[in-house]
Amino acid sequence: MNNEQKDGLLARLNLFDATLLVIGAVIGSGIFLTSGIIAQSLPSPVWILFVWFFGALLSLFGGLTFAELGAMIPEAGGQYIYLREAYGPLAGFMYGWTAFLITQTGGIAALAVGFAEYLAHFIPVLGLDRYFVQWHGINLSNGQIIAVFIIGILTLINYYGIRSGSMVQNIFTLIKLIAIAILIGAGFYAVIEGSGISVSSDTSPMPSGFALPTAVGVALIAVLWTFDGWYSVNCVASEIKNVRKTLPLSLLIGISFIGIIYLLVNLFYVTALPMEEMMGVVRIGEKATSYTFGSMTGTLMAGLILVSILGCLGPIANKTFLIGS
């Protein structure tokens, strides 16, 4: 009995689809938010670029491990399947329900609320501070309704079929990659034109002694959170054509590509902004582009983040559906 017959899922995803699933599941809002927080722990452009490189390397090691697992056990379910096979049904059961009820659903909720928050940049009446219902301690905001609505739409698209979910995911991923490419190109243009800041010119004080490994560890938390999601492709393993070859390649290509993209974006940040202007800034993507190209880019960056969140929500919704089914 082949894998498609065993779990009832159709193998329709090719290498292009699987690679975009890896990329789309990872690149969300994190790359536009975390570098300013990292700069608080490591106020040095060189060290900031180092932790992003190291995070990419760790993610690649994880991807290679999951590539081997996915090729050995080409079933839908990802970590649930691997834990079940390695440690027995109880371990798989506990992980599956934890992921379905807490971990994945919490991540989906956070992303959806983030989507609503950035949507309010364009339509203020749909913000989290505008209430649809306030009755006897029950507060339901317009932003929360939008968050639930977008989760429902993406879930329906994934439930309707693998091709529809893949098509929507590919469109969102390609759009945000084009936007990121424009951002990187604009950053390099600014550097070439001489309006950028030299990476080697920063003189911000760095942690020393035992404080330095601690600072690197704290920074890596944010970096690895931004890389989180690459394993989503394993959750649809039985929907991938020639899975034993395609799945490992998609993880290798996808994570490597993401690592390069993240390094280039952060190179733009550290050359666009003085370190003191980076430290503690949450919406670092908006600030870097506004600082370099003017205030109008803040609106453009908010639109980019909206698309990125949608592109990240799709694979997580599909993954949670597969784990819970």
C-alpha atoms as one frame of an Amber mdcrd trajectory, in Angstrom:
protein
   0.000   0.000   0.000   1.527   3.353  -0.987   1.551   6.422   1.232  -1.216
   8.177  -0.703  -3.596   5.262  -0.171  -2.742   4.835   3.501  -3.683   8.318
   4.752  -6.065   9.359   1.997  -4.084  12.469   1.026  -3.108  13.156  -2.576
   0.536  13.752  -3.516   0.193  16.971  -5.530   3.011  19.246  -4.288   6.186
  19.542  -6.364   9.611  20.900  -5.348   8.598  24.483  -6.120   5.460  24.196
  -3.961   7.301  22.524  -1.078  10.144  25.050  -1.119   7.719  27.977  -1.093
   5.905  26.295   1.792   9.160  26.276   3.782   9.853  29.915   2.913   6.269
  31.048   3.453   6.016  29.331   6.841   9.153  31.071   8.113   9.126  34.598
   6.686   6.379  36.391   8.563   6.630  39.522  10.664   9.701  38.526  12.693
  12.348  39.828  10.301  10.705  43.266  10.480  10.473  43.302  14.288  13.321
  41.491  16.053  16.583  43.149  15.013  16.007  46.215  17.185  15.419  43.958
  20.191  18.582  41.982  19.335  20.516  45.269  19.198  19.669  45.841  22.866
  21.580  42.695  23.836  24.297  42.970  21.179  24.843  46.645  20.229  27.298
  45.793  17.464  26.586  45.381  13.728  29.177  42.608  13.417  27.707  40.607
  16.297  24.155  41.160  15.047  25.109  39.725  11.663  26.956  36.882  13.412
  23.934  35.732  15.447  21.772  35.791  12.315  24.354  33.649  10.511  24.602
  31.284  13.489  20.802  31.034  13.715  20.658  30.168  10.017  23.272  27.453
  10.565  21.351  25.953  13.508  18.121  26.006  11.497  19.873  24.292   8.598
  21.104  21.541  10.944  17.541  21.080  12.151  16.279  21.051   8.573  18.754
  18.347   7.579  17.590  16.243  10.545  13.957  16.654   9.548  14.869  15.909
   5.934  16.179  12.525   7.046  13.105  11.876   9.216  10.733  12.944   6.450
  12.442  10.667   3.943  12.335   7.725   6.378   8.709   8.314   7.464   6.915
  10.149   4.608   3.610  10.623   6.449   1.546  13.736   7.207   1.895  14.960
  10.791   5.514  15.988  11.210   6.746  15.944  14.816   3.670  14.036  15.953
   4.558  11.107  13.687   8.239  11.097  14.645   7.521  11.178  18.399   4.901
   8.456  18.039   7.263   6.192  16.144  10.245   6.857  18.435   8.632   6.905
  21.891   5.226   5.326  21.460   1.613   6.445  21.062   1.455   8.352  24.382
   4.268  10.731  23.393   2.631  11.361  20.022  -0.779  11.795  21.658   0.530
  14.341  24.175   2.415  16.327  21.539  -0.475  16.243  19.063  -3.028  17.639
  21.478  -0.562  20.163  22.955   0.234  21.435  19.467  -3.414  21.435  18.387
  -4.840  23.131  21.494  -1.979  25.365  22.672   1.222  25.693  20.655   0.068
  26.010  17.052  -3.265  27.624  17.821  -1.539  30.175  20.061   0.858  31.010
  17.252  -2.011  31.368  14.800  -3.875  33.659  17.203  -0.814  35.869  17.737
  -0.198  36.201  14.003  -3.860  36.908  13.280  -4.008  39.607  15.957  -0.796
  41.054  14.515  -2.484  41.108  11.115  -5.427  43.001  12.602  -3.068  45.474
  14.288  -1.286  46.287  11.039  -4.568  46.393   9.114  -5.656  49.140  11.498
  -2.781  51.208  10.099  -4.871  51.460   6.928  -8.393  51.120   8.391  -8.328
  52.474  11.981 -11.927  51.455  12.720 -10.853  47.786  12.520  -8.235  48.171
  15.257  -7.949  46.264  18.518  -8.893  49.416  20.415 -12.289  49.715  18.685
 -14.893  47.560  20.405 -17.754  45.743  18.729 -19.233  44.482  22.013 -18.740
  45.723  25.580 -21.233  44.032  27.875 -20.864  42.893  31.501 -17.091  42.549
  31.298 -17.139  40.962  27.842 -14.954  43.003  25.503 -14.876  42.004  21.846
 -12.907  44.323  19.587 -13.207  44.794  15.858  -9.595  43.646  15.542 -10.399
  40.343  17.258 -13.283  39.782  14.831 -10.941  40.435  11.891  -8.411  37.984
  13.382 -11.027  35.238  13.690 -12.296  35.993  10.195  -8.876  35.713   8.542
  -8.149  32.441  10.382 -11.484  31.076   9.146 -10.827  32.106   5.536  -7.353
  30.541   5.439  -8.613  27.377   7.142 -11.383  27.009   4.562  -8.905  27.481
   1.723  -6.657  24.735   3.132  -9.626  22.479   3.884 -11.035  22.855   0.389
  -7.987  21.248  -1.206  -4.222  21.032  -1.356  -4.054  22.802  -4.723  -6.090
  25.818  -3.583  -4.076  26.140  -0.378  -0.819  25.774  -2.290  -1.838  28.348
  -4.895  -2.772  30.982  -2.297   0.383  30.226  -0.319   2.582  30.550  -3.416
   1.008  33.900  -4.352   1.523  35.385  -0.873   5.072  34.040  -0.655   6.077
  35.378  -4.066   4.582  38.810  -3.303   6.436  39.178  -0.024   9.689  37.896
  -1.553   9.398  40.512  -4.296   8.757  43.180  -1.659  11.750  42.018   0.426
  13.899  42.008  -2.722  12.881  45.633  -3.341  13.741  46.468   0.281  17.184
  44.846  -0.010  17.838  46.473  -3.387  16.879  49.876  -2.039  19.167  49.358
   0.935  22.137  48.489  -1.231  21.372  51.460  -3.449  21.474  53.747  -0.415
  24.806  52.254   0.664  26.295  52.588  -2.823  25.107  56.193  -3.043  26.887
  56.922   0.229  23.856  57.591   2.425  24.396  54.424   4.449  26.356  54.031
   7.688  29.592  52.060   7.772  29.266  48.823   9.733  32.777  49.223  11.121
  32.144  52.781  12.372  29.955  51.813  15.330  31.444  52.358  18.789  28.564
  51.210  21.034  29.760  49.435  24.210  29.551  45.637  24.029  28.990  43.156
  26.877  32.253  41.666  28.092  33.354  38.548  29.950  30.584  36.137  30.891
  27.973  38.711  29.867  28.805  38.214  26.175  27.676  34.539  25.908  24.509
  35.487  27.795  23.829  38.340  25.378  24.409  36.045  22.404  22.007  33.479
  23.903  19.298  36.106  24.465  19.738  37.381  20.904  19.500  33.840  19.527
  16.052  33.440  21.110  14.749  36.205  18.852  16.702  34.910  15.849  15.476
  31.321  16.182  11.892  32.540  16.703  12.202  34.394  13.404  13.473  31.200
  11.726  10.704  29.103  13.303   8.327  27.265  10.972  10.648  25.543   8.477
   9.431  22.138   9.717   5.911  22.848   8.436   6.673  21.075   5.159   7.115
  17.788   7.062   3.519  18.020   8.211   2.346  17.603   4.602   4.932  14.976
   3.645   2.397  12.577   2.132   1.103  15.377  -0.121   4.513  15.824  -1.790
   5.444  14.127  -5.043   8.554  11.927  -4.869   8.733  12.847  -1.190  12.013
  11.085  -0.358  13.853  13.334  -2.805  11.680  16.456  -2.855  11.298  16.982
   0.910  15.039  17.096   1.729  15.718  19.376  -1.240  12.919  21.761  -0.275
  14.277  22.070   3.283  17.855  22.573   2.118  16.953  25.158  -0.527  14.316
  26.905   1.571  16.344  27.346   4.776  19.489  28.378   2.861  17.497  30.966
   0.913  15.870  32.315   4.084  19.253  32.607   5.798  20.646  34.655   2.913
  17.541  36.882   2.851  17.726  37.505   6.609  21.415  38.385   6.464  20.847
  40.837   3.611  17.899  42.512   5.361  19.929  42.901   8.556  22.851  44.253
   6.565  20.441  46.941   5.377  19.324  47.651   8.951  22.840  48.070  10.370
  23.946  50.264   7.474  20.742  52.332   7.379  20.505  53.137  11.099  23.014
  54.192  13.763  23.145  51.588  16.523  21.600  53.944  19.071  18.643  54.381
  16.703  18.212  50.595  16.414  18.341  49.586  20.071  14.944  48.621  21.470
  12.999  49.552  18.338  10.259  46.980  17.669   9.128  48.079  14.197  12.696
  48.178  12.950  11.731  47.537   9.310   9.518  50.598   9.191  12.083  52.779
  10.954  15.005  51.717   8.743  13.135  52.402   5.531  11.647  55.656   6.832
  15.078  56.792   8.041  16.586  56.127   4.616  13.776  56.916   2.174  11.239
  59.072   4.033   8.067  58.663   6.068   5.933  57.355   3.205   7.805  54.059
   3.372   6.231  53.357   6.772   2.893  52.786   5.069   4.523  50.590   2.429
   6.257  48.544   5.129   2.979  48.060   7.004   1.498  46.651   3.788   4.477
  44.344   3.369   4.091  43.024   6.899   0.384  42.378   6.270   1.229  40.209
   3.267   4.006  38.460   5.193   1.679  37.565   8.066  -0.912  36.143   5.667
   1.781  34.107   3.938   2.926  32.768   7.304  -0.575  32.025   8.618  -1.502
  29.729   5.705   0.998  26.912   6.304   0.485  27.026  10.085  -3.269  26.640
   9.637  -2.710  23.698   7.298  -0.213  22.113   9.679  -2.550  22.424  12.672
  -5.411  20.937  10.667  -3.262  17.921   9.712  -2.024  17.365  13.281  -5.562
  17.499  14.642  -7.070  15.256  11.995
